[in-house]
């Protein structure tokens, strides 16, 4: 197992190098020159050239990439062109908000998606199955930004139950411990902040979770239907084991491997794809901030964010592979 983990971690290196090269070339070749954006359209040619020289943009492109990747190895992702702040600080100030949103969304998606999928499989071709798959179809088809606007209109504008934007009431912001407001408020014992942070988190989490919930529900139904047709399921039923135990102990666990794969992939997608949700709900996460930096050609920030998201995505896949061995003892990671 340890050798397998080390091997997979070493495989991160070529993957991340490939990602960094692609992102670096796209930003430097196809993006507008950041100098006029930073200095303004009325900047002199001398000032523009001096700024480009100071930020290393006059160096050959391969030298710029070498400087970027050597800095990234040591944890230095460069400095933002606009805020003059280290990119690492900019990311760490916003990434916890995106992680908190993505984790809450994947919990909602996994719990409800698995429940809907299992019920649809067990009650195949009944009204429960049809209703579950109809809900999954809506989740796949509905744009996130449109669902977010509908949720805001209903729960914030009409019912006045939940806030429509932001992460927490500024007057209730808890002391910074981990960067995750729910955890920080619990650690400091501030229940008012916890409740307010949860209210702000609920609508964007539901909007972000809908698509993933639909995918998980459909995969769960398909996996469970395949598992319920296996010989060992018929044998368990023939032994007189109750239907509930057959589903929980035999069918569900053996059908979990493809479901876990989908959940892991969806979590990685949510971390990198929360842009629309963060924009609609004014959520101060890394997604909306990255879009702003792309429009401003803030190369170091965009490169650093995408490299971080790619790293997290690959690590999630590694964790999913390790979970396989727990779910199915027949799977061994060895020679």
N, C-alpha and C positions, 0 to 999 in steps of 0.2 A: 504493500500500500504506500509506504513512504517513498519508495523508488518511483512509483507511478506519479505521486504528487510532485516530486522534484522534476520529473520529466515534463509534466504538464506546465509547471511554472517556467521551465526553460523554454518551452514552446511559445511562451508569451513574448519573448524577445523579438523573433522575426515578425510576429503578428503586429506588435506595436511599432516596429520600425516601418513596416509597410504602411500602416495607418498614418504615421507621422509624415512619411514622404508624400502620400496622396494629399493630405490636408495642407501641407506646406506648399506644394506646387499649386494647388487650387487657389489658395489665398494670395500667393505672390504673383501668379501669372494672370489670373482672371479677375482679381479684385482691383478696385480703383486705387490709385496712389494715395496713401494715407496723409502725405505731407500737406496738400491743400486743405484736406478735411480738418486736420489738427490746427494748422496755422491760419486758415481762412483763405478765401478766394483772393484777397488783396495782398497776400504776402509776396514779398519780392523774390526774385529768382535766387538771390544770394542767401536769403533767410531759408528758403526751401532746401537749397543744396546743403546748407550748414546743418539743418535738422536731419536730412537724410544721412549725412555723414556721421552725425552724432549717434544715430540709431542703427548704424551698420547697414543701411539699405543700399549703399553704393558698392558694397562688397559683391563679388561674384555670388550667384545664387547658391552654389554648392558650399561656399564658405559660410553663408548665412545659415544653411541647414546644419552644418557641422557645429556652429556655435549654439544653435537651438537644441540639438540632440545631446550635446555634451552637458549643457546646462540642465536639461531635463533629467539626465541620469543622476545628477547631484541634487535634484529637487528644486533647481532654479529654472522656472519657466519664463523668465524675462520680466519686463516691466510694462504695464499698460501705457500706451501712447497718450492717453487722455488723462487718467487720474494720477500718473506717475507713481503708482503703487505696485508692489510686486504682484504678479499674476497669482501666485499661490495664495496670497492674502485675500485677493478679490474672490477667488474660487471658494476658499474655505469660509468666507463670510456668507456665501449664498448656497453652497452645496448642501448643507444640512436641511435647508428648507425644501429643496427638491427631493432629498432622500426621504424626509418625513412624509411628504406628499405621496411619493411613489410607493413607500411601504404601506401606508394606510390604504392606498388604492388597490395594491395587489392583495392585501388581506381581504378587502371587500370582494374583489373579483374572485379570489380563490374559494372563499367560504361559500358564497352564493352560486358561483359557477359549478363547483363540485356538487352541491346539494341539488341544483336544477338538473345537472347531467345524470346523477344517480337516479333521481326520481323518474326522469324521462326514460332511462334504460329499464328500470324495474317495471314501470307502467307503460311499456312500449305500446304505441298505437292507441293510446287512450287520450282523454281530454287533457290529462296532466302532461303527457308527452307533447301533444300539439301546442299547449300553452307555453311549455318551456322552450321549445324550439322556435316558436313565434317570438318570444322575448329575446332569444339569442339572435334571431334574424334582425330584430330592431336594433339591438346593440351593435351588430356588425355594420349595419347600414347607416346609422345616425352619426352625422359629423359631431366631433367633440365640441367644437365651438358653438354649434347650434344647440346642443343639449345643455351646455353650460349657460347659455343665455336663457333658455326655457326655465332652468332651475332657479336662476336669479329672479326672473319675473314672478315665478310661483311662490318660492319660499322666502324671498326677500322683499320683492315689491308688493305682492298681494297679501301673503299671510304674515309677513313681518316676523318670521321665526328665526331666520339665520342671516348673518351678515353676507354681503355680496362681494366683498373684496378685502384684501389685506390678509395678514397672518395672525394678528392679535391686536387688541386695543392697545395703543401706545402707552396708556396709563397703567396697563396691567402686565407689561412685558416683564417676564421673570429674569432673575439674575442669570447671566450666561455661565453655564456649566459644561454642557455638551453641545449646545447649538440647536438641540431639538426641544422645542417649547413644551411639548407634553412631558418629556422626561425632566426637563429643568424645573417645571412648575411642581412636579411630584417630589423631586429631590428637595426643593426648598419649602415644601409644604404649603404652597400657594394654590389652593383649590380654585379660587376665583380665576386665576390665570389659566389653570388647566381647563376649566369649563369653557372659558372664552376662546382659548386656542382650539379646543375640540370643535366648537361651533364654526369657527373660521375654516377649519380643515374639512368639514363634512361635505359641503357642496362641491368643491373642486375634486375631492377624492372620488365622489360618486360619478361625476362627469368623466374623470380620467379612467375609472374602473369599468365603465360599461362595455367598451370594446373588448378588453381583456376577459371580462366575465363571460361574454358571448363565446369567445374562442375556447375558453376553458370548459364551458358547459357542453359545447359540441364535441370536444375531444373526450371529455369524461363519458358522455353518452356512448360514443363510438367504442371506446375502450371497454366500458362495462358490458356492452352488448356482446363484444367478442369474448370477453372473459366468462360471461354467464352461459356460453355455449360449450365450454370446455368439459371434458369428461370428469374431471375431479369435482366440478360443481354438481353434476348429476349424481356422482357417487356420494357426495355429502348429503344431498337431498334424500337419496335412497337410504342412508343410515338413520334418517329421522331427525336430522338436525333442523332446528327451526329456520325459517326463511330469513329472519333477521340476522342470525349468526352466520348463515351461509353468505349473505351479502357483505357483512362487516368483516368477518375473519378470513374469508376465502376470496370472494370476488373483488372486493374493493382494494385490498392490499396488493393483489396480483395485477390489478389493472392500473395501479398508481404510477408505474414507470413512465408511460407516455404523458400522463397528466403532469407529473413533476417536471418533465422536460418543457412542456408548454408554459407552466408557471414560471420557471426560471427564465425562459426566453422573453416572456411578457414583462417580467420585472426589469430585465435589461432594457427592453424597449421603452418602458415607462420612464426610466431614468433619463434616457436621451430624447424622448418624444413628448415631454410634458410642456412643450413650447406654447401650444394653443391654449391649454388649460391655464397656465401661468399668466398668459396675456389677458384672457377673458376675466379672470378673477384677481388680476393685479397681484399675483403671488410673487413674492420677492425671491424667486429661485434662480437657478443657473440657466434654465432654458430661455426665458425671456431676455435675460441679460446677454446671453450669447448672440441672440438675434440682433440686439442693439449693437453689439461689437462687430458683427458681420457687416452691418450697414455702414459702420464708421471705419471699416477696414483696420480694426484694432487686432493686428495679426497675432501678437503674443497671447492674448486672452483666448481667442478662438482656438488656436493650436493647443493650448494648455487644457482647455475644457474637453475637447474631443479626445485628446490623449488620455485624460482621466476617465472619461466615460467608457472608452474602449477597454481600458484596464479593468474597470469594474465589471463590464460585460463578460470578459473572458474569465474572470475569477468566479462569477456567478455560474458559468458553465462548468467550471471545475467542481464547485460545491454540488451542483446537480448530479454530476457523474459519481461523486462520492456517496450521495444519498441512494443511488441505485443499489449499492452493495448492502445498505441497511434494509432496503425494501425487499430485495431478492438475495438471500444468502448464496444462491448458486453463482452469482456474479463475483468473480475474484479478480483483483487488480494485481497481478504478479508477473511471472515470467511468461 
